[in-house]
Amino acid sequence: MQKEVALTREGALRLEEELRHLETVRRREVGDRIKEAKEFGDISENSEYDDAKNEQAWVESRIAEINQILAHASIIEAPARSDKVKLGSQVELEDAETKEVHKYRLVGSAEADPAHDRISNESPVGRAIMGAKKGDAVKVSTPSGRVIEYRVLKISK
């Protein structure tokens, strides 16, 4: 049985848009590449054909993955004024050692994107801050074994 996937409304919309693009634009482009590569002759030694087939496999795999995510999605709403960190919360954390401030949106694993400050509730930091309140100190055990302490500065929508 597939587990439920937590998505924000924006994350679900982004996935639906990506799915539409893959099904309508990318499939056609890859099909055209395959057709063109076949025209070069013998496909057994045709790197263009191999590349196009690999891209087709990736596109079809991504389409299946997005369909699975959306089929099992549970839309989470950003909490309206909560004093605890929940899925959908925007959180500001201060590193206790360096005093550096980090801002994150806590999201489900399917839409986590650390490069854009969207962390999963299943990540070490996400697990540590779930349920925390403003002013709380939380300790995060990193995969390398290091423990980092953060203080929750702000929780918002």
Buried (B, 14 or more C-beta within 10 A) or exposed (E): EEEEBBBBEBBBEBBEEBBEEBBEEBBEEBEEBBEEBBEEEEEEEBEBBEBBBEBBEEBBEBBEEBEEBBEBBEEBEBBEEBEBBBBBBBBBBBBBEEEEEBEBBBBBBBBBEEEEEBBBBEBBBBBBBBEBEBEBEBEBEEEEEEEBBBBBBBBEE
